[in-house]
Amino acid sequence: MESSKPKLNLVAAIRTTQSEISNMKNRHRKELQPLEDALIALRRINTVCERCNGSGKILRSRTCAEDDRPDPNDPSDYVVCPECIGSGEAHYDEN
């Protein structure tokens, strides 16, 4: 017994849409590549930690929802930066 449902062939539309998506991805990759290269170059010559901005310390996180927000004017609200371990120096993987 044949199905009474009519066939709806959207393969051409699907392929066209996939092609457009692929073209947009390629175009954006080409546009982003110079920025990614610049970022890599900047990181190669950067000497301070990006997370703490070279200070070696960051504001502590809130321990729970009821915790008061860390006060940037209170020295006891700062903790050692986990990225640079307090040195303030940049540490990047050599990938």
Jmol script that loads the backbone (N, CA, C; Angstrom):
load data "model"
ATOM      1  N   MET A   1       0.838  -1.179   0.000  1.00  0.00           N
ATOM      2  CA  MET A   1       0.000   0.000   0.000  1.00  0.00           C
ATOM      3  C   MET A   1       0.884   1.244   0.000  1.00  0.00           C
ATOM      4  N   GLU A   2       0.603   2.139  -0.895  1.00  0.00           N
ATOM      5  CA  GLU A   2       1.383   3.361  -0.998  1.00  0.00           C
ATOM      6  C   GLU A   2       0.927   4.387   0.027  1.00  0.00           C
ATOM      7  N   SER A   3       1.873   5.208   0.431  1.00  0.00           N
ATOM      8  CA  SER A   3       1.558   6.275   1.378  1.00  0.00           C
ATOM      9  C   SER A   3       0.769   7.365   0.663  1.00  0.00           C
ATOM     10  N   SER A   4      -0.221   7.883   1.347  1.00  0.00           N
ATOM     11  CA  SER A   4      -1.021   8.951   0.744  1.00  0.00           C
ATOM     12  C   SER A   4      -0.366  10.317   0.900  1.00  0.00           C
ATOM     13  N   LYS A   5       0.738  10.337   1.609  1.00  0.00           N
ATOM     14  CA  LYS A   5       1.468  11.591   1.828  1.00  0.00           C
ATOM     15  C   LYS A   5       2.251  11.955   0.582  1.00  0.00           C
ATOM     16  N   PRO A   6       2.137  13.172   0.082  1.00  0.00           N
ATOM     17  CA  PRO A   6       2.924  13.558  -1.090  1.00  0.00           C
ATOM     18  C   PRO A   6       4.398  13.731  -0.707  1.00  0.00           C
ATOM     19  N   LYS A   7       5.285  13.431  -1.650  1.00  0.00           N
ATOM     20  CA  LYS A   7       6.716  13.588  -1.405  1.00  0.00           C
ATOM     21  C   LYS A   7       7.090  15.054  -1.546  1.00  0.00           C
ATOM     22  N   LEU A   8       7.930  15.491  -0.631  1.00  0.00           N
ATOM     23  CA  LEU A   8       8.400  16.873  -0.644  1.00  0.00           C
ATOM     24  C   LEU A   8       9.916  16.840  -0.806  1.00  0.00           C
ATOM     25  N   ASN A   9      10.404  17.095  -1.990  1.00  0.00           N
ATOM     26  CA  ASN A   9      11.826  16.998  -2.292  1.00  0.00           C
ATOM     27  C   ASN A   9      12.477  18.372  -2.124  1.00  0.00           C
ATOM     28  N   LEU A  10      13.226  18.524  -1.022  1.00  0.00           N
ATOM     29  CA  LEU A  10      13.913  19.786  -0.732  1.00  0.00           C
ATOM     30  C   LEU A  10      15.431  19.632  -0.817  1.00  0.00           C
ATOM     31  N   VAL A  11      15.891  18.593  -1.489  1.00  0.00           N
ATOM     32  CA  VAL A  11      17.326  18.316  -1.581  1.00  0.00           C
ATOM     33  C   VAL A  11      18.073  19.487  -2.225  1.00  0.00           C
ATOM     34  N   ALA A  12      17.531  20.075  -3.270  1.00  0.00           N
ATOM     35  CA  ALA A  12      18.211  21.199  -3.933  1.00  0.00           C
ATOM     36  C   ALA A  12      18.357  22.379  -2.971  1.00  0.00           C
ATOM     37  N   ALA A  13      17.323  22.682  -2.222  1.00  0.00           N
ATOM     38  CA  ALA A  13      17.384  23.789  -1.258  1.00  0.00           C
ATOM     39  C   ALA A  13      18.373  23.493  -0.144  1.00  0.00           C
ATOM     40  N   ILE A  14      18.400  22.237   0.298  1.00  0.00           N
ATOM     41  CA  ILE A  14      19.345  21.840   1.349  1.00  0.00           C
ATOM     42  C   ILE A  14      20.775  21.984   0.856  1.00  0.00           C
ATOM     43  N   ARG A  15      21.048  21.535  -0.336  1.00  0.00           N
ATOM     44  CA  ARG A  15      22.415  21.628  -0.895  1.00  0.00           C
ATOM     45  C   ARG A  15      22.832  23.083  -1.108  1.00  0.00           C
ATOM     46  N   THR A  16      21.906  23.906  -1.576  1.00  0.00           N
ATOM     47  CA  THR A  16      22.206  25.327  -1.773  1.00  0.00           C
ATOM     48  C   THR A  16      22.531  25.989  -0.447  1.00  0.00           C
ATOM     49  N   THR A  17      21.741  25.678   0.576  1.00  0.00           N
ATOM     50  CA  THR A  17      21.970  26.268   1.898  1.00  0.00           C
ATOM     51  C   THR A  17      23.305  25.808   2.468  1.00  0.00           C
ATOM     52  N   GLN A  18      23.620  24.514   2.324  1.00  0.00           N
ATOM     53  CA  GLN A  18      24.914  24.010   2.785  1.00  0.00           C
ATOM     54  C   GLN A  18      26.062  24.701   2.069  1.00  0.00           C
ATOM     55  N   SER A  19      25.913  24.927   0.788  1.00  0.00           N
ATOM     56  CA  SER A  19      26.947  25.601   0.008  1.00  0.00           C
ATOM     57  C   SER A  19      27.141  27.039   0.486  1.00  0.00           C
ATOM     58  N   GLU A  20      26.050  27.733   0.745  1.00  0.00           N
ATOM     59  CA  GLU A  20      26.143  29.109   1.239  1.00  0.00           C
ATOM     60  C   GLU A  20      26.821  29.170   2.603  1.00  0.00           C
ATOM     61  N   ILE A  21      26.467  28.237   3.478  1.00  0.00           N
ATOM     62  CA  ILE A  21      27.098  28.179   4.798  1.00  0.00           C
ATOM     63  C   ILE A  21      28.595  27.939   4.659  1.00  0.00           C
ATOM     64  N   SER A  22      28.971  27.010   3.798  1.00  0.00           N
ATOM     65  CA  SER A  22      30.384  26.709   3.577  1.00  0.00           C
ATOM     66  C   SER A  22      31.129  27.930   3.048  1.00  0.00           C
ATOM     67  N   ASN A  23      30.530  28.634   2.088  1.00  0.00           N
ATOM     68  CA  ASN A  23      31.158  29.840   1.536  1.00  0.00           C
ATOM     69  C   ASN A  23      31.330  30.915   2.592  1.00  0.00           C
ATOM     70  N   MET A  24      30.319  31.102   3.449  1.00  0.00           N
ATOM     71  CA  MET A  24      30.416  32.118   4.508  1.00  0.00           C
ATOM     72  C   MET A  24      31.509  31.754   5.503  1.00  0.00           C
ATOM     73  N   LYS A  25      31.602  30.472   5.876  1.00  0.00           N
ATOM     74  CA  LYS A  25      32.645  30.032   6.809  1.00  0.00           C
ATOM     75  C   LYS A  25      34.030  30.298   6.232  1.00  0.00           C
ATOM     76  N   ASN A  26      34.219  29.994   4.955  1.00  0.00           N
ATOM     77  CA  ASN A  26      35.524  30.226   4.312  1.00  0.00           C
ATOM     78  C   ASN A  26      35.856  31.715   4.264  1.00  0.00           C
ATOM     79  N   ARG A  27      34.869  32.540   3.930  1.00  0.00           N
ATOM     80  CA  ARG A  27      35.096  33.981   3.861  1.00  0.00           C
ATOM     81  C   ARG A  27      35.480  34.530   5.239  1.00  0.00           C
ATOM     82  N   HIS A  28      34.777  34.099   6.268  1.00  0.00           N
ATOM     83  CA  HIS A  28      35.070  34.606   7.608  1.00  0.00           C
ATOM     84  C   HIS A  28      36.421  34.099   8.107  1.00  0.00           C
ATOM     85  N   ARG A  29      36.776  32.872   7.743  1.00  0.00           N
ATOM     86  CA  ARG A  29      38.100  32.377   8.121  1.00  0.00           C
ATOM     87  C   ARG A  29      39.190  33.256   7.518  1.00  0.00           C
ATOM     88  N   LYS A  30      38.994  33.630   6.262  1.00  0.00           N
ATOM     89  CA  LYS A  30      39.977  34.477   5.583  1.00  0.00           C
ATOM     90  C   LYS A  30      40.039  35.860   6.211  1.00  0.00           C
ATOM     91  N   GLU A  31      38.897  36.389   6.643  1.00  0.00           N
ATOM     92  CA  GLU A  31      38.863  37.708   7.276  1.00  0.00           C
ATOM     93  C   GLU A  31      39.462  37.668   8.677  1.00  0.00           C
ATOM     94  N   LEU A  32      39.285  36.562   9.386  1.00  0.00           N
ATOM     95  CA  LEU A  32      39.784  36.450  10.752  1.00  0.00           C
ATOM     96  C   LEU A  32      41.261  36.097  10.835  1.00  0.00           C
ATOM     97  N   GLN A  33      41.804  35.488   9.822  1.00  0.00           N
ATOM     98  CA  GLN A  33      43.186  35.019   9.870  1.00  0.00           C
ATOM     99  C   GLN A  33      44.198  36.125  10.201  1.00  0.00           C
ATOM    100  N   PRO A  34      44.110  37.315   9.588  1.00  0.00           N
ATOM    101  CA  PRO A  34      45.075  38.359   9.958  1.00  0.00           C
ATOM    102  C   PRO A  34      44.964  38.767  11.431  1.00  0.00           C
ATOM    103  N   LEU A  35      43.761  38.787  11.962  1.00  0.00           N
ATOM    104  CA  LEU A  35      43.591  39.136  13.378  1.00  0.00           C
ATOM    105  C   LEU A  35      44.158  38.051  14.283  1.00  0.00           C
ATOM    106  N   GLU A  36      43.939  36.795  13.921  1.00  0.00           N
ATOM    107  CA  GLU A  36      44.494  35.695  14.709  1.00  0.00           C
ATOM    108  C   GLU A  36      46.018  35.712  14.667  1.00  0.00           C
ATOM    109  N   ASP A  37      46.586  36.014  13.503  1.00  0.00           N
ATOM    110  CA  ASP A  37      48.046  36.115  13.382  1.00  0.00           C
ATOM    111  C   ASP A  37      48.587  37.254  14.237  1.00  0.00           C
ATOM    112  N   ALA A  38      47.867  38.380  14.248  1.00  0.00           N
ATOM    113  CA  ALA A  38      48.289  39.522  15.062  1.00  0.00           C
ATOM    114  C   ALA A  38      48.241  39.171  16.543  1.00  0.00           C
ATOM    115  N   LEU A  39      47.205  38.445  16.955  1.00  0.00           N
ATOM    116  CA  LEU A  39      47.089  38.036  18.347  1.00  0.00           C
ATOM    117  C   LEU A  39      48.233  37.129  18.759  1.00  0.00           C
ATOM    118  N   ILE A  40      48.588  36.207  17.891  1.00  0.00           N
ATOM    119  CA  ILE A  40      49.722  35.316  18.168  1.00  0.00           C
ATOM    120  C   ILE A  40      51.012  36.121  18.311  1.00  0.00           C
ATOM    121  N   ALA A  41      51.220  37.084  17.419  1.00  0.00           N
ATOM    122  CA  ALA A  41      52.429  37.914  17.471  1.00  0.00           C
ATOM    123  C   ALA A  41      52.458  38.747  18.750  1.00  0.00           C
ATOM    124  N   LEU A  42      51.319  39.321  19.132  1.00  0.00           N
ATOM    125  CA  LEU A  42      51.261  40.116  20.360  1.00  0.00           C
ATOM    126  C   LEU A  42      51.570  39.255  21.587  1.00  0.00           C
ATOM    127  N   ARG A  43      51.037  38.052  21.601  1.00  0.00           N
ATOM    128  CA  ARG A  43      51.289  37.167  22.742  1.00  0.00           C
ATOM    129  C   ARG A  43      52.749  36.735  22.802  1.00  0.00           C
ATOM    130  N   ARG A  44      53.398  36.621  21.641  1.00  0.00           N
ATOM    131  CA  ARG A  44      54.819  36.242  21.639  1.00  0.00           C
ATOM    132  C   ARG A  44      55.682  37.305  22.306  1.00  0.00           C
ATOM    133  N   ILE A  45      55.334  38.581  22.114  1.00  0.00           N
ATOM    134  CA  ILE A  45      56.177  39.644  22.671  1.00  0.00           C
ATOM    135  C   ILE A  45      55.666  40.171  24.006  1.00  0.00           C
ATOM    136  N   ASN A  46      54.458  39.773  24.422  1.00  0.00           N
ATOM    137  CA  ASN A  46      53.904  40.205  25.705  1.00  0.00           C
ATOM    138  C   ASN A  46      54.701  39.587  26.849  1.00  0.00           C
ATOM    139  N   THR A  47      54.964  40.368  27.883  1.00  0.00           N
ATOM    140  CA  THR A  47      55.731  39.852  29.017  1.00  0.00           C
ATOM    141  C   THR A  47      54.943  39.793  30.313  1.00  0.00           C
ATOM    142  N   VAL A  48      53.710  40.317  30.337  1.00  0.00           N
ATOM    143  CA  VAL A  48      52.932  40.293  31.577  1.00  0.00           C
ATOM    144  C   VAL A  48      51.724  39.360  31.441  1.00  0.00           C
ATOM    145  N   CYS A  49      51.293  38.843  32.572  1.00  0.00           N
ATOM    146  CA  CYS A  49      50.159  37.926  32.633  1.00  0.00           C
ATOM    147  C   CYS A  49      48.883  38.645  32.202  1.00  0.00           C
ATOM    148  N   GLU A  50      48.123  38.013  31.299  1.00  0.00           N
ATOM    149  CA  GLU A  50      46.879  38.619  30.829  1.00  0.00           C
ATOM    150  C   GLU A  50      45.799  38.619  31.904  1.00  0.00           C
ATOM    151  N   ARG A  51      45.797  37.622  32.755  1.00  0.00           N
ATOM    152  CA  ARG A  51      44.725  37.504  33.754  1.00  0.00           C
ATOM    153  C   ARG A  51      44.831  38.577  34.834  1.00  0.00           C
ATOM    154  N   CYS A  52      46.022  38.810  35.354  1.00  0.00           N
ATOM    155  CA  CYS A  52      46.167  39.777  36.447  1.00  0.00           C
ATOM    156  C   CYS A  52      46.751  41.101  35.966  1.00  0.00           C
ATOM    157  N   ASN A  53      47.028  41.205  34.688  1.00  0.00           N
ATOM    158  CA  ASN A  53      47.595  42.414  34.092  1.00  0.00           C
ATOM    159  C   ASN A  53      48.956  42.754  34.691  1.00  0.00           C
ATOM    160  N   GLY A  54      49.689  41.704  35.069  1.00  0.00           N
ATOM    161  CA  GLY A  54      51.054  41.896  35.569  1.00  0.00           C
ATOM    162  C   GLY A  54      51.167  42.168  37.053  1.00  0.00           C
ATOM    163  N   SER A  55      50.052  42.249  37.786  1.00  0.00           N
ATOM    164  CA  SER A  55      50.125  42.565  39.215  1.00  0.00           C
ATOM    165  C   SER A  55      50.423  41.345  40.079  1.00  0.00           C
ATOM    166  N   GLY A  56      50.143  40.153  39.571  1.00  0.00           N
ATOM    167  CA  GLY A  56      50.382  38.942  40.347  1.00  0.00           C
ATOM    168  C   GLY A  56      49.231  38.587  41.268  1.00  0.00           C
ATOM    169  N   LYS A  57      48.186  39.400  41.271  1.00  0.00           N
ATOM    170  CA  LYS A  57      47.037  39.104  42.134  1.00  0.00           C
ATOM    171  C   LYS A  57      45.742  39.492  41.424  1.00  0.00           C
ATOM    172  N   ILE A  58      44.670  38.813  41.783  1.00  0.00           N
ATOM    173  CA  ILE A  58      43.353  39.082  41.222  1.00  0.00           C
ATOM    174  C   ILE A  58      42.336  39.151  42.355  1.00  0.00           C
ATOM    175  N   LEU A  59      41.191  39.771  42.088  1.00  0.00           N
ATOM    176  CA  LEU A  59      40.122  39.786  43.078  1.00  0.00           C
ATOM    177  C   LEU A  59      39.600  38.377  43.268  1.00  0.00           C
ATOM    178  N   ARG A  60      39.349  38.001  44.494  1.00  0.00           N
ATOM    179  CA  ARG A  60      38.834  36.658  44.774  1.00  0.00           C
ATOM    180  C   ARG A  60      37.440  36.503  44.189  1.00  0.00           C
ATOM    181  N   SER A  61      37.039  35.263  43.961  1.00  0.00           N
ATOM    182  CA  SER A  61      35.676  35.006  43.491  1.00  0.00           C
ATOM    183  C   SER A  61      34.737  34.962  44.688  1.00  0.00           C
ATOM    184  N   ARG A  62      33.484  35.106  44.396  1.00  0.00           N
ATOM    185  CA  ARG A  62      32.479  34.956  45.444  1.00  0.00           C
ATOM    186  C   ARG A  62      32.383  33.479  45.802  1.00  0.00           C
ATOM    187  N   THR A  63      32.330  33.162  47.084  1.00  0.00           N
ATOM    188  CA  THR A  63      32.259  31.762  47.497  1.00  0.00           C
ATOM    189  C   THR A  63      30.844  31.224  47.424  1.00  0.00           C
ATOM    190  N   CYS A  64      29.858  32.094  47.546  1.00  0.00           N
ATOM    191  CA  CYS A  64      28.462  31.679  47.435  1.00  0.00           C
ATOM    192  C   CYS A  64      27.624  32.908  47.098  1.00  0.00           C
ATOM    193  N   ALA A  65      26.360  32.695  46.831  1.00  0.00           N
ATOM    194  CA  ALA A  65      25.485  33.795  46.432  1.00  0.00           C
ATOM    195  C   ALA A  65      25.325  34.834  47.529  1.00  0.00           C
ATOM    196  N   GLU A  66      25.422  34.400  48.776  1.00  0.00           N
ATOM    197  CA  GLU A  66      25.252  35.341  49.888  1.00  0.00           C
ATOM    198  C   GLU A  66      26.520  36.128  50.195  1.00  0.00           C
ATOM    199  N   ASP A  67      27.626  35.709  49.630  1.00  0.00           N
ATOM    200  CA  ASP A  67      28.907  36.379  49.867  1.00  0.00           C
ATOM    201  C   ASP A  67      28.861  37.789  49.300  1.00  0.00           C
ATOM    202  N   ASP A  68      29.403  38.741  50.048  1.00  0.00           N
ATOM    203  CA  ASP A  68      29.497  40.103  49.525  1.00  0.00           C
ATOM    204  C   ASP A  68      30.435  40.098  48.329  1.00  0.00           C
ATOM    205  N   ARG A  69      30.179  40.999  47.431  1.00  0.00           N
ATOM    206  CA  ARG A  69      31.065  41.090  46.270  1.00  0.00           C
ATOM    207  C   ARG A  69      32.458  41.500  46.743  1.00  0.00           C
ATOM    208  N   PRO A  70      33.499  40.969  46.090  1.00  0.00           N
ATOM    209  CA  PRO A  70      34.856  41.380  46.456  1.00  0.00           C
ATOM    210  C   PRO A  70      35.029  42.889  46.273  1.00  0.00           C
ATOM    211  N   ASP A  71      35.705  43.492  47.228  1.00  0.00           N
ATOM    212  CA  ASP A  71      35.924  44.936  47.228  1.00  0.00           C
ATOM    213  C   ASP A  71      37.310  45.233  46.664  1.00  0.00           C
ATOM    214  N   PRO A  72      37.390  45.927  45.521  1.00  0.00           N
ATOM    215  CA  PRO A  72      38.708  46.212  44.943  1.00  0.00           C
ATOM    216  C   PRO A  72      39.570  47.121  45.821  1.00  0.00           C
ATOM    217  N   ASN A  73      38.975  47.804  46.768  1.00  0.00           N
ATOM    218  CA  ASN A  73      39.742  48.676  47.657  1.00  0.00           C
ATOM    219  C   ASN A  73      40.209  47.961  48.917  1.00  0.00           C
ATOM    220  N   ASP A  74      39.826  46.710  49.092  1.00  0.00           N
ATOM    221  CA  ASP A  74      40.213  45.931  50.269  1.00  0.00           C
ATOM    222  C   ASP A  74      41.324  44.957  49.878  1.00  0.00           C
ATOM    223  N   PRO A  75      42.542  45.167  50.380  1.00  0.00           N
ATOM    224  CA  PRO A  75      43.670  44.293  50.008  1.00  0.00           C
ATOM    225  C   PRO A  75      43.436  42.824  50.372  1.00  0.00           C
ATOM    226  N   SER A  76      42.605  42.558  51.374  1.00  0.00           N
ATOM    227  CA  SER A  76      42.368  41.167  51.762  1.00  0.00           C
ATOM    228  C   SER A  76      41.450  40.443  50.778  1.00  0.00           C
ATOM    229  N   ASP A  77      40.838  41.166  49.845  1.00  0.00           N
ATOM    230  CA  ASP A  77      39.981  40.542  48.846  1.00  0.00           C
ATOM    231  C   ASP A  77      40.761  40.101  47.608  1.00  0.00           C
ATOM    232  N   TYR A  78      42.061  40.250  47.616  1.00  0.00           N
ATOM    233  CA  TYR A  78      42.890  39.811  46.503  1.00  0.00           C
ATOM    234  C   TYR A  78      43.531  38.465  46.822  1.00  0.00           C
ATOM    235  N   VAL A  79      43.682  37.631  45.798  1.00  0.00           N
ATOM    236  CA  VAL A  79      44.355  36.339  45.940  1.00  0.00           C
ATOM    237  C   VAL A  79      45.442  36.253  44.866  1.00  0.00           C
ATOM    238  N   VAL A  80      46.359  35.324  45.051  1.00  0.00           N
ATOM    239  CA  VAL A  80      47.440  35.122  44.087  1.00  0.00           C
ATOM    240  C   VAL A  80      46.846  34.656  42.763  1.00  0.00           C
ATOM    241  N   CYS A  81      47.324  35.229  41.694  1.00  0.00           N
ATOM    242  CA  CYS A  81      46.852  34.873  40.352  1.00  0.00           C
ATOM    243  C   CYS A  81      47.204  33.415  40.044  1.00  0.00           C
ATOM    244  N   PRO A  82      46.210  32.598  39.678  1.00  0.00           N
ATOM    245  CA  PRO A  82      46.501  31.194  39.390  1.00  0.00           C
ATOM    246  C   PRO A  82      47.221  30.965  38.058  1.00  0.00           C
ATOM    247  N   GLU A  83      47.198  31.931  37.175  1.00  0.00           N
ATOM    248  CA  GLU A  83      47.863  31.776  35.882  1.00  0.00           C
ATOM    249  C   GLU A  83      49.375  31.936  36.000  1.00  0.00           C
ATOM    250  N   CYS A  84      49.803  32.978  36.685  1.00  0.00           N
ATOM    251  CA  CYS A  84      51.248  33.267  36.776  1.00  0.00           C
ATOM    252  C   CYS A  84      51.818  32.913  38.147  1.00  0.00           C
ATOM    253  N   ILE A  85      50.993  32.427  39.035  1.00  0.00           N
ATOM    254  CA  ILE A  85      51.367  32.066  40.411  1.00  0.00           C
ATOM    255  C   ILE A  85      51.995  33.266  41.124  1.00  0.00           C
ATOM    256  N   GLY A  86      51.468  34.454  40.858  1.00  0.00           N
ATOM    257  CA  GLY A  86      51.904  35.655  41.562  1.00  0.00           C
ATOM    258  C   GLY A  86      53.104  36.364  40.968  1.00  0.00           C
ATOM    259  N   SER A  87      53.692  35.818  39.907  1.00  0.00           N
ATOM    260  CA  SER A  87      54.890  36.450  39.342  1.00  0.00           C
ATOM    261  C   SER A  87      54.541  37.664  38.484  1.00  0.00           C
ATOM    262  N   GLY A  88      53.341  37.682  37.919  1.00  0.00           N
ATOM    263  CA  GLY A  88      52.961  38.759  37.017  1.00  0.00           C
ATOM    264  C   GLY A  88      53.506  38.589  35.607  1.00  0.00           C
ATOM    265  N   GLU A  89      54.230  37.498  35.375  1.00  0.00           N
ATOM    266  CA  GLU A  89      54.844  37.258  34.069  1.00  0.00           C
ATOM    267  C   GLU A  89      53.939  36.388  33.192  1.00  0.00           C
ATOM    268  N   ALA A  90      54.018  36.615  31.893  1.00  0.00           N
ATOM    269  CA  ALA A  90      53.225  35.837  30.945  1.00  0.00           C
ATOM    270  C   ALA A  90      53.762  34.424  30.851  1.00  0.00           C
ATOM    271  N   HIS A  91      52.841  33.477  30.750  1.00  0.00           N
ATOM    272  CA  HIS A  91      53.193  32.073  30.559  1.00  0.00           C
ATOM    273  C   HIS A  91      52.292  31.520  29.461  1.00  0.00           C
ATOM    274  N   TYR A  92      52.853  31.299  28.286  1.00  0.00           N
ATOM    275  CA  TYR A  92      52.090  30.768  27.167  1.00  0.00           C
ATOM    276  C   TYR A  92      52.648  29.427  26.763  1.00  0.00           C
ATOM    277  N   ASP A  93      51.759  28.556  26.289  1.00  0.00           N
ATOM    278  CA  ASP A  93      52.208  27.279  25.741  1.00  0.00           C
ATOM    279  C   ASP A  93      52.884  27.561  24.409  1.00  0.00           C
ATOM    280  N   GLU A  94      53.877  26.795  24.101  1.00  0.00           N
ATOM    281  CA  GLU A  94      54.618  26.954  22.845  1.00  0.00           C
ATOM    282  C   GLU A  94      53.991  26.125  21.734  1.00  0.00           C
ATOM    283  N   ASN A  95      52.686  26.257  21.514  1.00  0.00           N
ATOM    284  CA  ASN A  95      51.992  25.480  20.468  1.00  0.00           C
ATOM    285  C   ASN A  95      51.933  26.225  19.191  1.00  0.00           C
TER     286      ASN A  95
END
end "model"
wireframe off; spacefill off
backbone 0.3
color backbone group
